[in-house]
Amino acid sequence: SALLGTNEAVEVKIRNGGLVTAEGVSISLLLNDNLIATENVPGQIAPGESVDYTFNANVDMSVVGSDYNVRIITHYQPDQFTRNDTLKALVQKLTSNDVAAVGQYNLPGLVCGSETDFGIIFRNASGLPLTSAKIHWRINNQPFNIYEWTGNLAPGERDTIDLHATGIKDGLNGLKIFTTEPNGVQDERTTNDSLSAIKFIGNLDGSYMTAEAETSSGVLYWELRSLTNI
């Protein structure tokens, strides 16, 4: 959850899998291998019955992006089958505001002409709905364009925005993308914001030929991408 904080309660279901009533059961709570508490479970648990127990001790799960390893162990002296006494769970503190750049759509490796339509794919990488974000993009060293997206993306969902690029040059071109301001605030995780290694070839004179030849070394393949590239 993105809403985990510094004082989270932990509840566990305990089942008596034996044939006699269990009494005097205790239970331990560990977080990231650190013992938080060992507490006594009040009352009796009849054979085949379960009880829900909430620890008196709470836990801190407030660090954004952290994985918390929870381990719960039951203690019952007459227990004759201890292999089911330990429960493990992984709990992640998700971000509340996190938009991630995923990639491009419909941008081929070879573009004929100085402009083209294409799309940018982004994702709500947080644990809460995303309603707005800024998508920055540019071709080569042009000034960055900013697309101000609005909508309603559930956690983990993706969306694509359609764009039009100009200023494509002959030869190698590059597309750079980065995202900012999810829900109008600072992004809580910036490591997934940028994409800068998107390369494609521009062909301004419209010439493009390919040729293949079978040889003793295998198939040889040529491309002619412009009138001057001979």
Secondary structure, 3 states (H helix, E strand, C coil): CCCCCCCECCEEEEECCCCCCEECCEEEEEECCEEEEEEECCCEECCCCEEEEECCCCECCCCCCCEEEEEEEEECCCCCCHHHCEEEEEEECCCCCCEEEEEEECCCCEEECCCEEEEEEEEECCCCCEEEEEEEEEECCCCCEEEEEEEEECCCCEEEEEEEECCCCCEEEEEEEEEECHHHCCCCCCCCCEEEEEEEEEECCCCCEEEEEEECCEEEEEEECCCCCC
